[in-house]
């Protein structure tokens, strides 16, 4: 039995802790804040309750596997996991609307044909076939296996099977998500549907590699799910309680100031008060810059390894308390697409971006009595990608974020009739809140690992050049997103238990 110190109580860190405890190790989790869950936070006021992080769960099999592997009680015995159907409603710039059924290719094709015109659904369906091939090619190396030592192979190859396209007397193949939309989907609304999946992870469709097609494919193939009875924060609670049941010790308000090493191997962690806790292994669930500081400024990566994912955006979330109950038949998730996609991308990712363009806004309206004081009220969450902190005073002030929040409410009004008239109060969660909750510099939200793009969207391996030190969570392989956090925990546990020969679950 080894002593293992875990830094941070995010979802990936807790997934690793539970698995390591089941393997017979003594695990202590040190969390600087007063609670668990990382990005899966909760805000409560006046009988209303809101998720402050992700509101929907793709690929729930990752978390089902955690509960199967760490005990007899399955996930569904601890939380009420419900499939959201329709998966989403989309309001496009020209006023066209479409609701897409959950995990049904035929249903999606039919809905798109009816809403956007003949052949639109077929083009999207054909795209999903290519996206599935991409998923089959990348699923294991980018989600289920430790990062390959020869990761350059993943960086150099674009696994999306683009359709040859004649352009300016040349045969071209789409290399970016935007090119897939323009050359293969050939409809601004279908392109917006595709781009929305990239924007949800803070990715610029103009530079995101074509294999980002796996993001909409994951939703199509495995559906999207909600945790009824309090939202996704309840998933975090269930994982935390599973850790406790497996005798994982949590120390909240325990800020780690340093990682103690001897002869090239970790031997413990040091608290802010100077107390040292001995450990044979340390699992770090903090952002790369924080981890480097814990090691006295020394980077944990070799120069030849893939570095921390560069770039990225943050998230602005607006929590709305509304008078009047949720109308019957209301769709759980509506995406209101920006009227000017180019202006939106320039505002988010342009070198001189400063003036906020109209954003693509996701509107979540859960059918969940646990979120409201009574049936005569509704809790609604709006979210949009925004530039991370550090972009200049015009972006980072409270006033600037308040103005952006008002714009989100205006855009959401295109999907929620009478929204302003029903508004009791609203709460704004900015990139500064993201940074406070997760420790990520500038509030950047990490994207999932993607192939190609010269390795720009790969994440560092879970192992480091310091023996006994491992990294877990959104800033290490396989990157951001709830399924990826769960797999990150599984990979770290496998590497600790089985050693560097571990190659993932089969």
N, C-alpha and C positions, 0 to 999 in steps of 0.2 A: 504494500500500500504506500503510495507516494503522497506527499503533501503538495497540493496544487493551489496557487493563488490566482484568482481571476480578477482582473481589473475592469470594473464596469458591470452593470446589470442590464445591459441591452438584450435584445432577443437572441442574437447570435451567441453572446456570452452565456446566457442562461441555458441555451440549448446544449452548449459544450459542457457546462457544469453538470447538468442532469445526466448526460451520457457518461461523463467521467466518474461521477459518484456511483453509478450502477456498476461500473467496471471495478469498483472496490477502492477508489482513491478518496482521500480526505480533501474536500474542496471547500475553500473559503472565498466568497465573493466580496470584494471591496467596492462599494459604490459611493461616490462623492456626494450624491444628492440623497434625498430622504425616501426615494422610492425606486422601483424596478421598472423595466420596460423600455427605457431609452426613448425612441421616437414615438412609441405607443403610449402617449399620455392621455390625460382626461382633464377637461375643464368643467366645473360645476358651478351653477349660480341659479338661485331662485327656483330650484326644482328642475332646471334644465341640465342636461349632461351631453357633452360632446367629445368625440375623439379628436385629439389635436394632431395626430399623425395620420397614417393611412386609414382609410375608411372601409376598404374592401380587401378581400384576401384572394389572390390567385394561387393556383397550385396547392390546395390544402393538403395534398398527400404528403408533402414534406413534414408538416406538423403532425399528421396522423402517424407517420413513421416514428417520430420522436416519442410519442406516447406509447406506441406498441413496444418500442425498444427499451423503455424505461419503467414499464409497469403493466399491470393487468388491465387497468382502466383505460379504455380508448378515449380519444379526444371528445367524441360526441357524447360521452357520458358525463362530461364536465362542463361543456358549453353547448349551446344550441346553435349549430352551424347550419345556415340555410342558404340555398342557392338563389341568387338574385335573378329574377326573370320578369320582364326582359333584362338582358344584361346592361343595356344602356339605351338612352334616347339621345338623338343628335339633332341639334338645331344649327343649320348651316347659314352661311352669310346671305344667301339669296332667300332665306325664309323657309326653304325646304326642311322637312322634318322626317325622321325615320326612327323607329324603335327596333332594336335588334334582339332576337331571342338568344337565350343563353345556351352555348355549346351545341348549336344546331347549324351545320353548314347549309343544309337545304333551306332552313327557315330564314337564315341571313340572306341567302341569294334571292329568295322570293321577296323578302322585305325591301331589299335594295332595288330590285327590278321595279317593284310597285311604286316606290318613292322617287327614284332617280331616273327611271326610264329603262326600256329593254336593253339588255346586255350589260348594264352596270353591275348587276349582281353576279353575272357570269365572270366578268373581269375580276371582281373581288374574290370570287370562289377560286378562280385559277391562281390568283396571287396566294391564297391560303395553301394551295397545294405546294407551291414553291417554298412557302414559309415552313411547311411541314418538313420538306426535305432539308431545309436549313437547320431546323430543330434537331432532326435525326443526326445531322453531321456534327452539331456543336453541343448537344445536351451533355454528353459525358465529360468532355474536356473542360467545358465552361461551367458545369454545375455539380457534377457528381464525383469528379476526380480532383486530387491536388493539382495545382498548376504544374504543367510539364516543365522539366528542366530546360528543354529546348522550346520554350514558349515562343521563340521567334517564328516557329512554323505557324502558330495561331495568328501572329501579328501580320504575316505576309500574305496569307491566303484569305480571299473573300469567299465564304462558303455559300452565299446566296446564288442560286442558279438563274441569273438574269436572262431575260429574253433578248435576243439580238434585235437591235433597233437601228434603222437607217437614219442617219442624221448628218446633213452637210456632206453627202456623198461618201460617208464613212459608216461602217458598222460599229455601233457602240453598244455597250452593256452598262446597265445601271450600277453605279458603285456607291451611291448614297441613297438614303431613304427618299429624299426629295426627287431624285431621278427615277426611282421606282414609281412614285406617284405620277410624275409627268409623262413618262414613256410607256409604262405598262398599265396603269389604271386609267389615264387619259380622261380624267374628270376631276375638276377642282374640288368637288365635294368628297369624292373618294380619297383624293390626296389629303384633304383636311382630316378625314377619318383616320388615315394612316399616320399623319403628322402628330395627331393628338396623343398617340401612344408614346412617341418620342418626347413630346413636351411634358408629359406626365412625369417623366424621369429627369427633366431638366436637360434634355438633349436637343441640339439644333438639327432639325431634319436635313438641312443643307450640308451638314458635315457628318452626321451619324451614318455609319456604314450600312449598306443594304441589308446585312444580316440582322439589323435591328428589327427585321420582319418577325423575329421570334417573339417579340413583345405582344403584338396583337394575336399571334398564333397561340400563345399560352392561354390567353383569355378564351379564344375560340375553342380550343381543344379541351380545356379543363374547367372552364366556367369561372365565374367570380362568385365569391361567397361573403356572407355577412354573419357576424356573431350577434344573434338576437339576445336581448337581455342586458344591453349595455355597450355594445359595439366592440371593436377590436381590442380595446383595453382589457376586455374579459379574456381574450386569448393570452395576453401577457399575464394576467392573474393566474390562469390555469397553469402556465409554464412555471411561474414562480412557486405555486403550491406543489407542483410535481417535484421541483428542486427540494423544497422543504421535506417532502415525504421521503426523499432519497438521502436525507441528512446533509444536504448542502447548507453551509452556514453563511448567512448574509450579515455584513457589517455596513449599515447605512451611515451616511455622514462620515465615511472613512475615506479621506482623500490620500491617495498614494503620491508621494513626492519623489520617489526614486525606485529603480530596480537595482537590487544588489547583485553583483556578479563577482565571481572569483575564478581565475584561470580560464576565462572564456566561457563560463557557464553560469546560469542564474542560480542563486542560492537563497533568494528571498525578495521581499519588497519592504520599503521603508515608508512609514506614514509621515504626514506633514508634521506630526509632533516628534518625529525622530525614532519611533519604535520600529523595530525590525521583526517581521514575521518570516520565519524560515520556510522555504519551499523548494522542492526539487524541480518543479515546473511552474512557469508563469504564463498565463493566457491573457493577452491584452486585448480588450475590446474598445480601445480608445483610438482617436484619429492619429494619423502618422506623425504630425508635428508634435502632438502631446506625448506620444511614445518616445520620440527622439529626446524630448526634454527630460523624460523620466530616466533616460540613460546618460544624462549629462551632456546632451547635445550631439552625441554620436549616433549617426544613422544606423539602423538595424539591417539595412540592405547592402549587399555587395554592389559595386558600381555596374556590373553587367546584368543585374536583375532588372525586371520591369519595375518602374517606379510608381509612386502613387498616381492614381488617375488624375489627369490634369483638367482644369476647367470645371464647368458645372454651374448650375444655377441653384437657387434656393426656392422656398415656397412661401407664399402669402396665403393665410387661411383666415376666413371671416366666419365667425360663429353667430348665427342669427336666431334669436328667440322671437317667435311669431305668435300673434293672437289668432285664434281660429285653428280648428283641427286639420289634420292632414286629409285632403280630399280622397275619397275612394278612387282607386285606380291610378293613383300617382305613381310614376316610375321612380325607382330608388335612385338611379343615377342619370342625370342629364348632362351632356357636354354641349356647351354653347360655343361654337367655333368663332374665332375672330373674323371680322369682316375683311381685314387686310393681312393675309398671312405673312407677306414679306415685311411689312412694317412691324408686325409682332416679333418676328425673328430678329430684325435689326435692333429693336428695343431691348431684347433679351441678351443677344449675343454679339451685337455689333461693337466694333472697337470704340466708337464714340457714342454708344447708347446712353441716353440720359432721359429723354422725354418718353414717358410711358405710352405705348400704343395700346389700343384695345386688346385685351388678352383673351385667350381661350380659357373659359371658366368651367370647372366641374362643379355641379350642383348635386349634393347628396341629401336625399329626403327619406331617411329610413322609416320603415313601419315598425316602430319599436316603442311600446309604452314606457319602457324603462328610461327613456331619454327626456320625458316631458312631465310637468307636474300633474297634468290631467289631459283628458281627451280633447279639451278645447284649446290646446296649444300645439305647436309644431316646432321641432328643432331641425334647423337646416344648416348645412356646412357648405361654404363656398371655398374653392381653392384654385390657385393659378401659379404657374412658374413665374418667378421674378429674379432679377439679378441678385447675386449674392452680395453680402456687405463688402465695403471697400471700393465701391464703384464711384465714390464722390459724394459730396454733401447733398447733391440734389436727389440722391437715392436713399441715403441712410437716415434721414431725419424722421422723427415721429410724424411730422406734418406730411412728408412725402408718402409714407406708408398709409396714413389716413386717407390721403387723396386716392391712392391706388385702391384701397378698400372700398371707397365710394364708387369707383369705377366698376369693381367686381359686382357690387350690388346692382348697379345700372344694367350691366350685361346680363346678370342672372334674371333681371326683370323680363327679358325676352322669353324666358322659359317658365317663370312663375308669375302668373297674372296677379296684379295688385300687391306685389311684394312690399313696396314701400309703405303702403297703407296698413299692412299687417305687422309691421316691424315694431316690437317692443323695445329691444335694445340689441346691440351687437358688440362683439369682442373681436379685436384684431390680433392675430398671431403673426409676428414678423420673422424675418431671417435671424434677428437677434434672439428670439425665443427658441428657434431651431438650434442655434449655437449653444444656448444655455442648457437645453434638454439633452443634446447629443454630444457636446464638446467639439463638434466639427467647426473648423476655422471658417469664419464668415458665414456660417449657417448653410454651407453647401450641402446639398442632398446627393449622396453618391448614387450613380447609375449602376445597373447590372453590368457585369463583364461582357464584352462583345469582341468578336474576332475581327481580323483585318485592321484597317486604319492605322497601320504601323505600330500597333500595340497601344495606341493612345487610350483605349477603353478597356484594357486589361488592368487587373489589380495585382498588387504584390502577393507572392505566395504566403501561405499560412505559416510556414516555417521561416526562421531567420538564421543569420550566420552565428547567432549566439545560441549555444546548446541549451535546450530546455525552455527557450522563449518562443512562443507562438502568438499569432495574431488572429483575431476573429471579428466578424461583423462586416458592415458595409464598406469599410475602407481596405479590406483585404479580399482575396479570392473567396468566392466568386462575385463579390460586389454587392450593390445595394438592392433593396427589395426584400419583402418578407420571406418568400421562398428561398432566396439566396442567403438570408441570415440563418435560416434553419439548416441549410446545407453546409454553411460555413462552420456551424457548431459540430455537425457530424464529421466533417473533414478534420477539424482540429482534434476531436476525440480519437479518431482513428489514428492520426499521426502520433499522438501521445501514447496510446495503448499498444499499437503495433510497430511504431517506429517508422523511419523513412521509407520502408518497403511498402507501406500501406498505399493502395491504389484505388480506394473507393469501394463502395458497396456494389455488389453484383446482383 
